[in-house]
Amino acid sequence: MRLNIANALPDSLADIPATALADELGGPTLFDLRRGNHPPLFVSVLLHGNEVSGWDAVRGLLDELGQISTLLFLANLDAAREGVRALPGQVDFNRVWEGGDSSEAAVAAEVTARVAAANPYLAVDIHNNTGQNPPYSVICRTDRRTLEFASAFAERALLASQPGGVQTRRFTRFCTAVTVEVGTPDDPDSATRTTEFLAKLLASYPEAPADTRRPEALRLFETVARVTVNDDTEIEPAMQRFNFRRAPAGTALTRRGPLNAQSADGTPIGGRYFTANDGAAVLTRPTILAMYTRDVESARRDCLCYFLEPLETRSDAETPRLTNA
Ligand SMILES: [Zn+2]
């Protein structure tokens, strides 16, 4: 895998669906569409190849994005061609931004260096969920500007301390950065919602949209555990209904089989939350879930869900809070 750099958009790129981008562009491509000294907007799509809503929104706004100053990264096009998160045996392209030996990590390092040098006013990484969740932003610090852009996308935001190697955490070191989780890829509202968000950013460039600049109204959560499965764990798709809601004690998190939960520093903390009961993992205390997936493959390759705690929305512009940055 090698990074392509391009300074202009090919004609008719807007007509090309995510599955055909690899044939058109060859591989991961950073479009450098900066204009003069205007601070660029950085937009990243398809870090996960099957999460197409970001590209579907971006390709409808290519002219507009080209008129402000933009850096656009189209990431895992080989996986997109196959309609999968990552190719078999390939590392996850959103776990390589803080280092590693893979070719994806090398591409990520080159993109990071180029974007950092361009001094963007905002970096947006667009993802779909594999489970039913309300739309939300993922942020890695809680300074006022980050909260303003997060609240411009959705009323919920996650302050994420894990997993490691995500682009937004790396980019938070040099610019305001948010991940937007726009919904499932099969829901047409996901692309519509993304288009609306990008259009707002374009209209308010380079500030946060004034009408939604209400970080006080943001419902902010913190990830306290990442929950993973074993090979024989049978997941319970109905648990998706508790994403961003508190599931009561006694709720079975799985149909069968054990779970593991880890805090950001890798400490096993499953015992604080669930116990084995009749072969299933059952909550021992009310717990807010997020990103509970209905897709067994995603659960195995990445994780089943996260546990959250609500956080007070209090931005502190003087001493931005950095989590594991
Ligand atoms: Zn993703």
Boltz pocket constraint, residues with backbone or C-beta under 6 A from the ligand:
constraints:
  - pocket:
      binder: B
      contacts: [[A, 47], [A, 48], [A, 51], [A, 94], [A, 126], [A, 127], [A, 128]]
      max_distance: 6.0
